[in-house]
């Protein structure tokens, strides 16, 4: 808790304690649970109810939002009916008493997704989330006009940090530029018609964002930092892309595994929404998503060289090195040319 200036004092303030029905004097103990690139999570047990809860402290916004934690909270509230996301208990994005946004939600059980054994549960989970019908006018979510272009524009914004940095390697800059040019060409050649169905999508479906209970038990999707209102294929493309599956594991899915997953997903969706052209659009999003992974890694690699970076994750840094290797980039190049 000492890492976040003022957090120890924050959990003692009356507003926080009253909202969560905590005793006037602090009795609960906060324990570091996990940290990502933009959030630090703590767990604690409510002294009155005995339930385990999660305190999430936001340290930055990928979406450049003033109230990042409020946006994340809103998405979770929209999806509560799915039964696949954590229930929000408290949110404070004012930054009046703390320099960071704060969110408290229920703590959910489960393990990280295993690509070899758990793809069925991921398909079920995503089908239920995507089937929550939300009118666009009431969503309050960002909706890119052209999702493929939006992803590549984000790629350009992120990679600029690497391209402009003297720390970046010239050979790597040339290789990434070449991959981006190929991705732009592919995006322009694909005439993406209006999606027959849109919903709240997560856009960051790493294996550790799933909590898998297994057969007959609850399976969840957590970590809603970057939700959008869009075509569910953007989630599917991100989930299946090699840059995603390789992130926390060493897995790159085979074509057969991808096909089986999509068939399972379609079966789980059933008639809940229009799935016309879903497989074809998913393939395009898989390819473009690869560049999002590469350019994010390039940006993050430069940021990790800064001595004042608040969150440092050693396993992340090792993966950044892997993704920016000649061997991995060559695999992505082959994937894009298929």
LINDA-V349871 format. One record per residue. N is the residue number from 1. NEAR is the number of other ideal C-beta (glycine too) atoms within 10 Angstrom. D_CENTER is the distance of its C-alpha to the mean C-alpha in Angstrom with 2 decimals. Layout:
[[N & NEAR & D_CENTER] [N & NEAR & D_CENTER]]
This chain:
[[1 & 17 & 24.03] [2 & 6 & 26.33] [3 & 12 & 23.58] [4 & 17 & 22.65] [5 & 11 & 25.87] [6 & 12 & 27.14] [7 & 20 & 24.74] [8 & 12 & 27.67] [9 & 11 & 29.64] [10 & 19 & 26.92] [11 & 21 & 26.69] [12 & 13 & 30.48] [13 & 12 & 30.72] [14 & 8 & 32.31] [15 & 12 & 29.76] [16 & 19 & 26.94] [17 & 16 & 29.33] [18 & 10 & 30.90] [19 & 13 & 27.69] [20 & 18 & 26.71] [21 & 11 & 30.37] [22 & 20 & 30.55] [23 & 11 & 34.03] [24 & 9 & 35.45] [25 & 8 & 35.57] [26 & 15 & 32.47] [27 & 12 & 32.78] [28 & 17 & 29.21] [29 & 11 & 27.85] [30 & 16 & 24.34] [31 & 11 & 22.94] [32 & 11 & 20.09] [33 & 15 & 17.51] [34 & 14 & 14.61] [35 & 18 & 13.11] [36 & 19 & 10.15] [37 & 18 & 10.78] [38 & 18 & 10.83] [39 & 21 & 11.65] [40 & 21 & 14.40] [41 & 19 & 14.88] [42 & 21 & 18.43] [43 & 16 & 20.04] [44 & 22 & 23.44] [45 & 16 & 25.93] [46 & 18 & 27.46] [47 & 14 & 31.18] [48 & 12 & 32.48] [49 & 11 & 30.36] [50 & 7 & 29.49] [51 & 11 & 25.90] [52 & 14 & 23.10] [53 & 21 & 20.58] [54 & 19 & 17.56] [55 & 26 & 17.84] [56 & 26 & 14.77] [57 & 22 & 15.84] [58 & 23 & 13.92] [59 & 18 & 15.16] [60 & 15 & 13.79] [61 & 17 & 11.95] [62 & 15 & 10.16] [63 & 15 & 11.66] [64 & 8 & 14.99] [65 & 16 & 15.48] [66 & 10 & 18.43] [67 & 17 & 17.12] [68 & 23 & 13.37] [69 & 23 & 13.72] [70 & 17 & 15.86] [71 & 22 & 13.52] [72 & 27 & 10.83] [73 & 22 & 13.95] [74 & 19 & 15.24] [75 & 23 & 12.46] [76 & 19 & 12.99] [77 & 14 & 16.67] [78 & 21 & 16.59] [79 & 23 & 15.13] [80 & 13 & 17.36] [81 & 14 & 19.87] [82 & 18 & 17.74] [83 & 14 & 18.29] [84 & 22 & 14.91] [85 & 27 & 13.09] [86 & 23 & 14.53] [87 & 11 & 17.39] [88 & 18 & 17.51] [89 & 17 & 20.79] [90 & 15 & 20.84] [91 & 21 & 19.25] [92 & 22 & 20.81] [93 & 19 & 19.47] [94 & 12 & 23.02] [95 & 14 & 23.05] [96 & 8 & 26.74] [97 & 13 & 27.22] [98 & 20 & 24.39] [99 & 12 & 22.78] [100 & 22 & 19.27] [101 & 26 & 17.61] [102 & 22 & 17.88] [103 & 25 & 16.46] [104 & 23 & 18.14] [105 & 21 & 17.07] [106 & 13 & 18.50] [107 & 19 & 17.84] [108 & 18 & 17.05] [109 & 11 & 18.58] [110 & 16 & 17.43] [111 & 13 & 16.56] [112 & 14 & 13.75] [113 & 26 & 13.95] [114 & 15 & 16.82] [115 & 21 & 16.82] [116 & 10 & 20.62] [117 & 10 & 21.15] [118 & 18 & 18.25] [119 & 20 & 17.34] [120 & 16 & 19.56] [121 & 23 & 17.72] [122 & 22 & 14.33] [123 & 23 & 16.37] [124 & 17 & 17.93] [125 & 26 & 14.86] [126 & 26 & 13.24] [127 & 21 & 16.78] [128 & 20 & 17.33] [129 & 22 & 14.25] [130 & 26 & 15.05] [131 & 17 & 18.67] [132 & 18 & 18.45] [133 & 12 & 20.56] [134 & 17 & 19.88] [135 & 8 & 22.36] [136 & 12 & 20.90] [137 & 6 & 23.51] [138 & 8 & 22.30] [139 & 18 & 18.51] [140 & 15 & 18.25] [141 & 19 & 15.09] [142 & 14 & 14.99] [143 & 12 & 16.24] [144 & 15 & 16.78] [145 & 6 & 20.31] [146 & 11 & 19.65] [147 & 25 & 16.05] [148 & 23 & 17.16] [149 & 15 & 18.98] [150 & 17 & 16.23] [151 & 22 & 13.91] [152 & 21 & 17.00] [153 & 12 & 18.01] [154 & 17 & 14.78] [155 & 26 & 15.60] [156 & 13 & 19.10] [157 & 12 & 18.18] [158 & 21 & 16.18] [159 & 23 & 18.82] [160 & 13 & 21.59] [161 & 17 & 21.01] [162 & 23 & 21.78] [163 & 17 & 24.55] [164 & 11 & 26.23] [165 & 16 & 26.12] [166 & 5 & 29.28] [167 & 12 & 27.23] [168 & 18 & 25.69] [169 & 14 & 27.76] [170 & 7 & 29.71] [171 & 9 & 29.45] [172 & 18 & 25.66] [173 & 16 & 25.65] [174 & 10 & 27.90] [175 & 18 & 25.91] [176 & 24 & 22.57] [177 & 12 & 24.62] [178 & 12 & 26.17] [179 & 20 & 22.94] [180 & 17 & 21.67] [181 & 10 & 25.07] [182 & 16 & 24.92] [183 & 24 & 21.54] [184 & 17 & 23.02] [185 & 11 & 26.06] [186 & 17 & 24.22] [187 & 19 & 22.29] [188 & 11 & 25.65] [189 & 8 & 27.46] [190 & 15 & 25.20] [191 & 5 & 26.48] [192 & 17 & 23.66] [193 & 8 & 25.44] [194 & 6 & 24.16] [195 & 18 & 21.75] [196 & 13 & 23.74] [197 & 17 & 21.00] [198 & 23 & 18.02] [199 & 23 & 15.79] [200 & 26 & 12.67] [201 & 25 & 9.71] [202 & 26 & 6.00] [203 & 20 & 5.58] [204 & 19 & 2.72] [205 & 25 & 5.28] [206 & 18 & 6.60] [207 & 21 & 9.81] [208 & 15 & 9.51] [209 & 19 & 7.01] [210 & 24 & 10.13] [211 & 22 & 13.40] [212 & 20 & 16.25] [213 & 14 & 19.73] [214 & 12 & 21.44] [215 & 7 & 24.25] [216 & 5 & 25.51] [217 & 10 & 22.99] [218 & 15 & 19.87] [219 & 23 & 16.50] [220 & 20 & 13.35] [221 & 23 & 9.63] [222 & 20 & 8.43] [223 & 22 & 6.01] [224 & 22 & 6.01] [225 & 23 & 5.88] [226 & 19 & 6.01] [227 & 23 & 7.88] [228 & 22 & 10.86] [229 & 19 & 14.11] [230 & 22 & 14.58] [231 & 24 & 15.69] [232 & 27 & 14.05] [233 & 26 & 14.76] [234 & 26 & 11.93] [235 & 27 & 9.60] [236 & 27 & 12.40] [237 & 27 & 12.86] [238 & 25 & 9.47] [239 & 30 & 9.89] [240 & 22 & 13.44] [241 & 27 & 13.51] [242 & 18 & 15.26] [243 & 23 & 13.11] [244 & 25 & 10.21] [245 & 21 & 12.75] [246 & 20 & 14.64] [247 & 20 & 12.05] [248 & 17 & 12.91] [249 & 16 & 15.93] [250 & 9 & 18.61] [251 & 16 & 18.13] [252 & 16 & 18.45] [253 & 21 & 19.10] [254 & 9 & 22.56] [255 & 8 & 23.42] [256 & 8 & 24.94] [257 & 16 & 21.87] [258 & 20 & 19.79] [259 & 12 & 22.68] [260 & 15 & 23.03] [261 & 21 & 19.42] [262 & 19 & 19.78] [263 & 12 & 23.17] [264 & 18 & 21.94] [265 & 26 & 19.24] [266 & 14 & 22.03] [267 & 12 & 24.35] [268 & 17 & 22.08] [269 & 21 & 21.60] [270 & 10 & 25.37] [271 & 6 & 26.83] [272 & 14 & 24.23] [273 & 18 & 23.23] [274 & 11 & 24.46] [275 & 17 & 23.14] [276 & 11 & 25.48] [277 & 14 & 24.43] [278 & 20 & 21.03] [279 & 15 & 21.48] [280 & 11 & 22.77] [281 & 23 & 19.97] [282 & 24 & 17.35] [283 & 16 & 19.24] [284 & 18 & 19.15] [285 & 27 & 15.41] [286 & 23 & 15.12] [287 & 21 & 17.51] [288 & 25 & 16.12] [289 & 27 & 12.54] [290 & 24 & 14.41] [291 & 28 & 15.56] [292 & 23 & 12.26] [293 & 19 & 11.57] [294 & 26 & 15.18] [295 & 27 & 15.47] [296 & 20 & 12.53] [297 & 23 & 14.33] [298 & 25 & 17.57] [299 & 20 & 16.66] [300 & 21 & 15.30] [301 & 22 & 18.46] [302 & 18 & 20.65] [303 & 15 & 19.00] [304 & 18 & 19.54] [305 & 10 & 23.20] [306 & 10 & 23.59] [307 & 4 & 25.51] [308 & 4 & 24.19] [309 & 11 & 20.44] [310 & 14 & 19.56] [311 & 16 & 16.89] [312 & 12 & 17.95] [313 & 15 & 16.43] [314 & 8 & 19.05] [315 & 9 & 17.16] [316 & 18 & 14.62] [317 & 13 & 17.76] [318 & 9 & 19.38] [319 & 17 & 16.61] [320 & 20 & 16.85] [321 & 12 & 20.52] [322 & 13 & 20.03] [323 & 19 & 17.94] [324 & 20 & 20.55] [325 & 12 & 23.41] [326 & 10 & 25.88] [327 & 7 & 25.49] [328 & 19 & 21.77] [329 & 17 & 22.08] [330 & 11 & 25.08] [331 & 16 & 23.18] [332 & 23 & 20.70] [333 & 14 & 23.84] [334 & 9 & 25.44] [335 & 15 & 22.45] [336 & 17 & 22.57] [337 & 9 & 26.33] [338 & 7 & 26.44]]
